[in-house]
Amino acid sequence: MYRQLHSSSVEQRIERGSFIIQLSLKHDQPTEKSMSKYDAIIIGTGQAGPSLAARFAAEGHKTAIIEKSHFGGTCVNTGCTPTKALVASARNAFMARRSSDFGVNIDGEITVDMKAVKARKDKIVNQSTTGVESWLKNTENLTVYEGHARFESNTSIRVGDEILEADKIFINVGGQAYVPEGFQNVPHLTNAEMMDVDFVPEHLVVVGGSYIGLEFGQMYRRFGSKVTIIEKGGLLLSREDEDVSAEIKKILEAEDIDIRFNSECISGEMEGDQLVVNVDCAQGDTRVTPSHVLLATGRTPNTYDLGLENTDVQTNDRGYIQVDDQLQTNVPGIWALGDCNGKGAFTHTAYNDFEIVAANLFDNDPRKVSDRILCYGLFIDPALGRIGMSEQEARKSGKKVLIGKREMRRIARAKEKGETYGFMKILVDEETEKILGATILGIEGDEIIHSLLDIMYADKPYTVISRAVHIHPTVSELIPTTLQDLKPLA
């Protein structure tokens, strides 16, 4: 069952050569209210919301779920699913240009049909979004509302002309790209608008040298754009160790990506029809004149227009909803899951939020956020897989730490596949023999890292994997070897 309640309309247009966004918002005036009572209401259909709604419905509870615009949330619409589809296309272009390295000759110029690239991406996205929508609308005991949700009290929510009430409300509204003040009045792209680009920008400036910016930067360089990455600090990926940052810089610069560090007062302006990005670096030109600019300067939660001022729910100064270790807010009966709670900015942590809430409510299993181990990936090529402590965090921990490190250029499989950038390093507590953290930057690092993560979750010593026999020839076979050569962290 579903109800479509149009509370706003959005129109958007993109033109080749100059990027134009036209937004037209029309808010319907509330009319006569109707009241519906539910056992549970879920706001948002990102990674946590649909599974939680389906679980409530399966338990026999009358449940409502509300979606403002796109079923599936950020991940399947403007995040993981579409960007990794684009990354795959970009890698194919890159490997085609490298074909002669492997003794394969391709006659003619390698070109990229961005309309076909986008169509492939859109098909994959559409399969996900329609799948989520169909699942929800065909679930017994579950009513789907399409419209903008706003709290009217701690127990009531308005959607269009209807008021929904429940003793249990779950907020899963996600986040969106942060737009710095210096770019709010000039044409710009964020990760969301990039999904509609069906051409190769002549010169793409990426503002922000972190995870989203680096993925798009490498991707569009491989599609054929000139790419400049502008970073305010002195390192890429400031939360990573310096050796990781340095190696990623080497990877990107090898593909002729220009990286500008220590940029201050970054802003945009228009000089006639020309977009200008003010960089004001210590070295190099202080202005860049790109065809397009992508803002990758962080994320902000979608809590600004949720009506939280009509509740007692507490947020921090950045708008994130404050929750405890089991994702409950300060208001009994209201939970916050996913990106909007500030407990994790990943699809996998959002889904784990669902698992935590469901386990506590239905399974008599007191799971909590602090049970999970930090893990994430950076999906440039080669990929970065990260778990647990970084080296700099281990140094500050006060523990006696051992480290094992192996360069990818020393691994036979990496050499055979012609992909030798990167390294793996593993940190171990000398006293407990437990793995503290690991970094794998290199071919399939995002997959290989899980063998170490599973040992950490099993709470077993590193010797379990150091004594294991791994298949040859693989990249993973060097994990036991690396762990057999641990040294004190200097």
N, C-alpha and C positions, 0 to 999 in steps of 0.2 A: 504494500500500500504506500502511496506517496502523495504529497500535496505540493504543488508548484506555486510558490508565492513570490511574485516579482516585486522586490523592493528597490531594485536599481537596475540600470542598464549601462553597459560599458561598450564604447566603440573604439577601435584601435586601427591605425593605418601605418604601414611602413612603405617608404619609397626608396628606391635605389639611389645611391649617391648622397642623399641627405636623409637623415633619420627623423621622421616626424611622428610624434605620438599625439593623437587627439583623444581626449577623454571627455565623454559626455555623460554626466551623472544625473539621473532623474529619480528622486526619492518620492515614492507614492505617499500620499497623505493617508494616515490611518483612518479607517472607517469604523464601523461597529465591531466591537471585539467579540470573539467567540472563545470559549475556554475549553481546554482539553487537559485531562489529568493523566499522567504517566507514572510508572514506577521509576523509570530512569530516562534521562535526556542526555544525549551525547551531542556536543557541538563540534562539527568538523569531521571530515572523512579522510584524514591522513592515515598514517600507519597504525595508530592506536585505536582510533574511533570505530571503524567498521567491525573489527574483530571483537571489540568490547560490546558493541551493540548486538552483534550476532550471539555472543555468549549470554547476555542478559535475556534476549528473546528465547534462546534455547532452554534457559532455565525457567521459562514460563512467565517472565515479567513483561508487562506492557511497556514497550520501549519506543522512543522517538530518536531519530538522528537528523541533524540539520546540516545542510551544505549550502554555502553561499554562492559558489561559482563552479568549481571543477572537482568532480569526484576523484578521490585518490590523493589529494593534497599536493604538496610541493614535490615529493619524490617522483611520482609518476607523470607529473605535468611539466614542471620546470626544473627538476633536480636530477636525481640519480638516473632514472630511466632514459630521458631524452639526451642528457649529456653523455652518457656512456655509449648510446647509439651513435652520437656524433663523433666521439673519440674513436670508435671502431672504424668509421668511414675515414677519418683523418689518418689513422694508422695504415689503412690499406693504401692510401695515396702515398704515404711516406715509404712504405715497403716497396711499392711499385717503382718509385724513383731510385731505390737501392737495389733493384733487381740484379744489376750487373755485378754487384758485390758477391752474388751467389752463383754467378755464371749463367744468369738468365737474361736474355736480351729482349727488350720490348721495343719494337719499331715505332717511331713517332713520339710526340710530346704527351706527357702524362697530364691530363686535365681533370678538373673536378666540376661536376654538374651539381651545383648547390641545390637546385630545385629537386633533383632526384635524391640528394642526400636528405633534404628536409622531408620529402615524401616518405622515405624509408623510416625516418625518425617518427613522423606523425603516425604512421601505421602501427608502429610498436606502442606508442603512447595510447592511441585509440583503443587498442586491444586491452590495455590495462584499465583505462578509465571506464570503458563500457562494461568491462567485467565487474568492476567494483559496483557500478551503478546497478547493473542487473542483479547482482548478488543481494544487495541491500533491498531493492524494491520487490524482490521475490522471497524475502524471509518472513516467515510467519511470526506474528506478535511484534513486528517492527514497522513503524510508519516513518517514511522519509519525507522531510520538508525541504523544499528548495527555496531559499531566501536568506536574508541577513538576520542573524540572531542577535538580540540585545537583551541583557538582563533588565528586568523591572524590579526585582527584589532578590533575596537570597534563594528563593524557591520558584521564581517565575521568570519566563523568557517570552518576549514578543518575537514573532516571525510574521512579517506582513501584518495582517489584520487579526491574527490569532495569538492568544496567550496560552502558553504551555506551562504546566506546573508539574513538579516532581520533587520528591524528598532526596533524590540522588541526581546530581548534575555533574557531568564530566566535560571539561573544556579541553579541546584538542584542535586549537585554531592555528597552530604553526607560526611561521614568521615570514618576513619578506626582506628584500634587499634594503640596506640602509643607503640613503642618498645624502651625501654631505651637502651642507648649505651652499658651498661654492659651485655646485653643479645643478642646483634645483631649477635654474632659469635658462638652461641651455639644453639642446637635444642630447640625450644620452641613452645608453642601453644598460639594463641590468640583466641578470641571468634569465629573468622572465621574458623580457623583450627579445633576447637572443634566440628564443625558440621560434620566432616568426621570421628570422632573417633567412632569405633564400638567395643570397648573393655573397660574393667574396668581397668584404670591405678592402679598399685599396690600402689603407693604413689604419690599423686598429690600435688605439692606445688603451691599455688596461691599467686602471688606477687601482693599485692594491696587489702586493706580491705575496698573497696567501693562497689558500687551497683552490677556491673558485677561480681566481684570476689566473693562476698558473695553468689550470686545465684548459680554460678557454684560450689563453695565450698560445700554448703549444698547438692546440687544435686548429686555430685559424692560421697560424704560420704554415701548418701542413696543408691547409686548404689553398694557400697561396697569398695570404695577406702579409704585408709588412707589419710587424708587431713590435710595439714598444711597451714594456712593463715599467710602471712608475711606482716606486716603493718609498714611503716616508722614512722608514728606518734604514739601518745599514745591512740588513740580512733579509733574504727571503724566508718565509715561514718562521717568524720570530720565536714560536714556541718550540721549535725543533733544535736539536744540537747543531753546533756550528759546522761540523763535518757533513751533516745532512744538507744544510743550506748551501754549503760550498759545492757539493757534488751536484745538486739540482741546478745551481747556477751554471755549472760546466755543461750539463746536459742541454739546457735551454740555449745557451750561447753557441753550442755546436750546431744548432739549427738556425743560427743567425737571428735570434731574438735579442733585441736591444733592451738592456735592463738598466734603469736609472735609480740609484740609491740616494738616500739622505735628501729626499725631496721635501721641501717645506712649502707651506702656503699653496698647496695644490688647488687649483680652481679652473673653471672653464668660462669662456666668454665667446661671443660672436663678433667677428669683424666682417661686416657685410654678410656674405654667405659662407664665410670660412670659420670653422670651429677652431678655437685656439685653447690649448691646455697650458696654463702657467705652471711651470715646474719649480723654478727658483732653486736649482741645485747648486752645490758648491763647485761642481765641475760640469762642463758641457753647456749647451744652449739652455736658456731659461724658459723657452717657449717651444711647444711642439704643435704642429698643425696637422692633425690627423683627419681622415675622412669620417671616422666614427670613434666614439669613446665608450668603453665598457667600465662601469663602476662595480668594483668588487672589494668594497671597503667594510664588509661586515653585514650582519643581519639584525633585524629588530623584530620583536614579537608582535603578532596581530591582536594586540589587546587594547589598542587605542580607541576602537569604536565598538566595544563589546558591552557597554553599559555597566562596567564594573563599579563606576561611581555610585550606582544604585544598590550596591551590595556592600558587605563588610569585608570582601576579599582583599587581601593585602598584596601589593606588588612592590618591587624594588624601584630604584630611581631610573632604571632602564626599561621598566614596563613588564618585566618578567614576573609571573605569578609565583608567590612564595609557597612552597610545599614542604612537607616533612619527608621522612625516609620512606614512607609508603604512599607518597604523592597526594596526600590530603592537604587542602588549604587550611587556613585558620578558621574557616567557616565549616562547621559540621555538615556533611552532606554534599560538599563541593570538592572535586578533585581537579587537578590540572595535569595533562599528559602531553608528551612531545615537546617540540621546540619552545613552546610558550612558557615552560616552567624553568628554563635555564639549567636544567640538570643534564642536558645532552643536546647536541645539535646534529644528530644523525638519525637516519631511518631506523637503524638497528636499536638505538636507545629508545626511540619512540615506541617501537614494537615491544621492547622489553618493559616499558611502562605499562602497556596493556597487560602483559603477563604478570607483573607485580600486583596490579589492582585486582585482576581476576583471581589470582591465587589467594589473596587475602579475603576477598568477598565470598568466593564459592568453594575453595578447596581446603580451607583450614590450613593453609601453608603460608606462614608469615614471611614472605619474601620482601626484600627491601632494596632501595636504590644502591645503597652502599655495598651490596653483595657483588655488584658487577665490576669487572675489570675494564679499565679504559682501553678501548681499541678503535682504530679508525684507519682509513686509507686515503692516500692522495693518488688520483687516477690519471696522472701524467704517464708518459711512457718512457722508461720503465716505471712501474708503480712503486709507491711507498706503502708498506704495512707497518703499523706502530701499535704496540701493546705495552701497558704498564708504565713503569718509570722510564724517563729519558736518562741519558748519561748525566746531564747537568742536575737533574732531580736526585739521582742516586748519590752524587757527590755531596749534596746537602742533607742527605737522610741520616747521616751519622752511622750508617751500617758499614761493615767491612764488605766491600764489593769486589767481585771478580768480573772480568770482562773477556769475552772471546770475540774476535773480529776476523772476517774473511772478505777479501775483495772479490767482486764478481769476476774480474779478469783472471782469477786463479781457479775458477770453476769450469770444468770441461764442458758441461752442457751449455753454459752461457757463451763460451767461445765457439762452440759448434753452431749455435744459432745466431752468432754475430751480434750479440747484445751483451756487452761487457761493462757497461756503466754500472756504478753503484757498489754496494757492499752489504753485508749482514753483520750485526753486532748484537750480542746477548749479554745481559747483566744478571749476575747470580749473587745471592747472599751467601757469603763464605761460611757463616755459622750454621744456617738452617739448610743450605744447599737448595733453596727454593729460587726459582726464576723471578727476578724483580721486574724485568722488562726486556723488550727487544725491538730492534729496528731492522727491517729488511727493505732496502732500496735496491731494486733490481728486477730482472725479468720474473714476472709472476710473484713478486713480493707480497702482493695483497692476498694471494691464496696460500702461499707457503707459511705465512706467519701463524696460521691457525694451529699448526702442529704444536707450537710453543704455547699458544694461548690455552689450548686444551689441557696441557700439563699444569698450567697455573690454576685453572679452574678445578682440576683434580686434586690440587694441593699436594702434589708429589714433587720429589727432588728432581733436579735436572738430570740425574744419572739415569732416570727412566728412559729419557730420549737419547742421552749420550751413548748408552749401551745398545740402542736399537739398531737393527740392520735395515737400512733404507735401500730402495731400488737404485741401481746404477743403469744408465747415466741420467741423473736428475739433478736439479738444483738443490732439492731437499736433502740429498745424501750428504751434503756438506754441513748440515746442522749438527749431527753427532760429532763430526770431526772438529768443528769449531768449539763445541763444548768440551772436547778432550784436551783443549789447549788454552784453558783459562789462565789469566794472569791477574794480579792485583791491579785494581783501577788506580792509576797514578794520580 
